[in-house]
Amino acid sequence: MIVLAVAVLAIGARIPIPGLDLAAASMQFAQGGLERLSIFALGALPLFTVLALAEIVRLLLPRLANREGRTGRLLVGSLVLLLSALQGYGVLVALMAMGLMDETAASLVVGIAGFVGASALLIWLADAIRLPGFDSGIWLLLTIPMLAALPRELASSAEVIRSGVLPAGSLLIPVGAVVIAVGMVVAVNRLLAATGRHRESRGDRDGGIPLAVLLWPPFLANIVTGYVIALPVIAVPDLASAPWFFAAISAVSDSVLIPLFVYGYLRLYPAPRREELRPVLTIVAAVQVLICVGLDLLNAVTVLPLLPSGGMLIACVTVLLVLGRLATGAVPDAA
C-alpha cells in the first residue's frame, strides 16, 4: 500500500487537468511547476483539512472519540469531496482567467470531476494504509510530496549560495537548526515508544501514547492561528505586507495553543492515567513549541527555501522513522 501510494501520487502529478491548454501552460510555467496543474493539484489538503477539523471536534468533545464508525467515515468523505469540488472550482476559474482553459460549463464540470475523483482515490488510500501508531494514512500522503521535493529545495538553496545572493556561511544557522530539530523529534519518538513498552511490560494493553499527540497539535494550532491573524489583517490591511507581524503572532499563538492541544489529549484517557501521562506530554509540547517557533522565526529572517515548517518537519521525520522500523522489521507490518 505504501508503494501504491507513492506510485499514485507520482503518476497523478503528471495527469493534466482535463481541458488544459498544455502549450499555453508550458509557456506560463516555463520554469517548472506543471504538477500544480494536474488533477492532483489539490493534493491531500482537502482530506487533511477535514480530518484536522474533525480532530479539533474530537478534542473538544472527547465522547465522540469512541463513536467513530461507518457514519463518521461517510461524513468525513462527503465533506472532503465537497471541499475538493469548491477548491477545484476556484482553481479552474483562475486558470480560465489566465487563458489556460476554455471558459465553458463543460470544462468546469469535467475539471471538477477530475479533482473530486483524485480526492476520492486519496480517501481510499488514507483509509487502506495503516502505519503503526498513526490514526490514518493521511500522514504518509501528506509527507510524500514534501520528501519528493526535497532534492529540488536543496538545489534551490545551493543556487542561492552559488549566485552570491547569500554567503555560504549563512547556511550554518538554518542547517544547524534543522539538524537539532530532527534530533529532538527522534528523541520524542523514542520517548513515546519507551512509554508504551513500559506500560505493556506491566500488562497494560492500552499503554501506548498515539503519535497523534506529536503530529496534530502544530497543525491544529496553525489553523486557529490563521483565523487569529485574519482578523487584524482585515481591520488593518497594511499588516499583510509586514513579515514580522505574522512571525510574532505565530510565535505567541504556537506557544499557547500547542500545549493546549497536547493536554487536550489527556481528556481522552481515564482520570487515573492523566497524571502519569502529563510529564511525557509536557515534554512533547515543549519540543513542539521550540521547533515550530524556532523555524518560524528563522523563516521570517532568511530567504532560503530549505527550511520547512515545524509541523511538516515533525511529520516527515516521524513518518520516516516508522517506515524505517517497518523496513527493519522492528514493528509489525502495516496493513
Helices and strands as residue ranges (DSSP letters): H 2-12, H 22-28, G 34-37, H 45-60, G 62-66, H 70-97, H 105-128, H 138-162, G 168-171, H 172-201, H 212-235, G 237-241, H 243-264, G 265-268, H 271-301, H 310-328
